[in-house]
Amino acid sequence: RPAGRRRQRIEAAGGDARRVGVLAVTKGFGPDAVEAALAAGLNEIGENYGQELTAKAATVGPAPALRWHLIGPVQRNKVGRLAAVVAAWDAVDRRVAGEAIARYAPGASVLVEVNTTDEPGKAGCAPGEAPALVDALRRLGLDVRGLMTIGHRERPDGARAAFAALRELAAGLGLAELSMGMS
């Protein structure tokens, strides 16, 4: 969608379009989806899987404003190959993942993933563990920009509660950036 329409939809939903960013997720689509997102003015591109991200980055090539986000859990053994391409690591939920990122991408931008729904099998640290993880990642020299969560899979009211809990947690930690989505 053109930027003007995105801005109108954000404002109609009660958001401040100057403070809301859009991350285009191309999981499961080919490089043409990345090119379409760039043509629509979206330069923040998210990918769940490292192998898919590096393949698309190689096909699309460098673009002046393109910033790749790894939005899935990061496997430590793949960080070295991804570090040259990934601009933001949006799902760090363990200190050991942060240690690998700090080794290969010192000062990297990260979001801490928090499981605010208590759904079994869902990635993310428990809300009570988030403050210690944020502190540990900062001590590793990483730029902890904020928190992320995925709402409840089957209940919109559960997603709303999960998002509110994340907002409150981030405010308590002095973090300005939130990434809240559905899966």
C-alpha positions in Angstrom: 0.0 0.0 0.0 1.2 3.5 -0.6 2.6 5.3 2.4 -0.4 7.7 2.6 -2.9 4.9 3.0 -0.8 3.1 5.6 -0.6 6.4 7.6 -4.4 6.8 7.4 -5.1 3.3 8.6 -2.7 3.7 11.5 -4.3 7.0 12.5 -7.8 5.6 12.1 -6.9 2.8 14.5 -5.8 5.4 17.1 -2.1 5.3 16.4 0.5 8.0 15.8 1.7 7.3 12.3 5.0 9.1 13.1 5.7 6.6 15.8 4.5 3.4 14.1 6.8 1.5 11.8 5.8 -1.3 9.4 7.9 -4.4 9.1 7.2 -6.3 5.9 7.5 -10.0 6.6 8.3 -12.1 3.5 8.3 -15.5 5.1 7.2 -18.1 2.6 7.4 -15.7 -0.4 10.1 -15.3 -3.0 12.5 -12.4 -3.6 9.8 -10.7 -5.7 7.9 -10.0 -2.4 10.9 -8.2 -1.1 11.2 -6.1 -4.3 7.4 -5.3 -4.1 7.8 -4.2 -0.5 10.7 -1.9 -1.4 8.7 -0.5 -4.4 5.9 0.3 -1.9 8.2 2.2 0.3 8.8 -0.5 2.9 12.5 -0.9 3.6 12.3 -2.9 6.8 12.1 -6.5 5.8 11.6 -9.4 8.2 12.4 -13.0 7.7 11.9 -15.9 10.1 14.5 -18.3 8.8 18.2 -17.5 8.4 18.7 -19.5 5.3 15.7 -17.9 3.6 17.0 -14.5 4.6 20.5 -15.0 3.2 19.1 -16.5 -0.1 16.8 -13.5 -0.6 19.4 -11.0 0.3 21.8 -12.5 -2.3 19.1 -12.5 -4.9 17.8 -9.0 -4.2 21.2 -7.6 -3.7 22.0 -4.4 -1.8 19.4 -1.7 -1.8 20.2 1.7 -0.3 17.7 1.7 2.6 17.0 -2.0 2.9 17.3 -3.3 6.5 16.9 -7.0 7.1 15.4 -8.2 10.4 15.7 -11.8 11.6 12.4 -12.2 13.4 12.6 -15.9 14.3 14.6 -17.5 17.1 18.3 -17.3 16.3 20.4 -20.4 16.3 23.8 -19.7 17.7 25.6 -21.7 15.0 24.0 -19.5 12.2 24.8 -16.1 13.7 28.2 -15.8 12.0 26.7 -16.3 8.5 23.8 -13.9 9.1 25.8 -11.1 10.9 26.9 -9.5 7.6 23.3 -9.1 6.4 21.0 -8.8 9.4 20.5 -5.2 10.7 18.2 -6.1 13.6 17.7 -9.3 15.6 14.1 -9.1 16.7 13.6 -12.3 18.7 16.4 -12.7 21.2 15.1 -14.8 24.1 18.2 -16.3 25.6 21.5 -14.9 26.8 23.5 -17.5 24.8 21.9 -16.2 21.6 22.9 -12.7 22.7 26.5 -13.8 23.3 26.7 -15.2 19.7 25.3 -12.0 18.3 27.7 -9.8 20.3 30.6 -11.9 19.1 29.8 -11.6 15.4 27.9 -8.3 15.4 29.1 -6.1 18.2 26.6 -3.3 19.2 23.8 -5.0 17.1 20.2 -3.8 17.5 18.1 -6.4 19.3 14.6 -6.9 20.6 14.0 -9.2 23.5 11.2 -11.7 22.8 8.8 -12.2 25.7 6.1 -14.9 25.9 3.2 -12.8 27.3 0.6 -15.5 26.6 1.9 -18.5 28.5 1.2 -20.7 25.5 3.2 -23.8 25.6 5.8 -24.2 22.9 5.9 -20.5 22.1 9.3 -18.8 22.0 10.2 -16.0 24.3 11.4 -15.6 27.9 8.9 -15.3 30.7 7.9 -11.7 31.5 9.6 -12.1 34.9 12.9 -13.0 33.2 12.9 -10.1 30.8 14.6 -7.5 33.0 17.6 -9.7 33.7 17.9 -10.7 30.1 17.7 -7.0 28.9 20.5 -6.2 31.5 22.6 -9.1 30.4 22.3 -8.2 26.7 23.2 -4.6 27.4 26.3 -5.7 29.3 27.3 -7.7 26.2 27.3 -4.4 24.4 24.1 -5.0 22.4 21.7 -2.2 21.6 18.5 -3.4 23.3 15.9 -1.2 21.5 12.8 -2.9 22.9 10.6 -5.9 23.4 8.6 -8.1 21.1 5.8 -10.6 21.5 3.3 -12.6 19.4 -0.3 -12.3 20.5 -2.5 -15.2 21.4 -3.0 -17.4 18.4 -6.7 -18.0 18.7 -8.2 -15.3 20.8 -8.0 -11.6 19.8 -8.9 -10.6 23.4 -5.9 -12.6 24.6 -3.7 -10.8 22.1 -4.9 -7.5 23.4 -4.0 -8.5 26.9 -0.6 -9.8 25.8 0.2 -6.5 24.0 -0.8 -4.4 27.0 1.4 -6.5 29.3 4.3 -6.0 26.9 3.8 -2.3 26.8 3.7 -2.1 30.6 6.9 -4.2 30.9 8.7 -2.1 28.3 7.8 1.1 30.0 9.1 -0.3 33.3 12.4 -1.1 31.6 12.6 2.3 29.8 12.4 0.7 26.4 10.6 2.6 23.7 10.3 0.1 20.9 7.6 -2.6 20.8 7.0 -5.2 18.2 3.6 -6.9 18.6 2.2 -9.2 16.0 0.2 -12.3 15.3 1.4 -15.6 14.0 
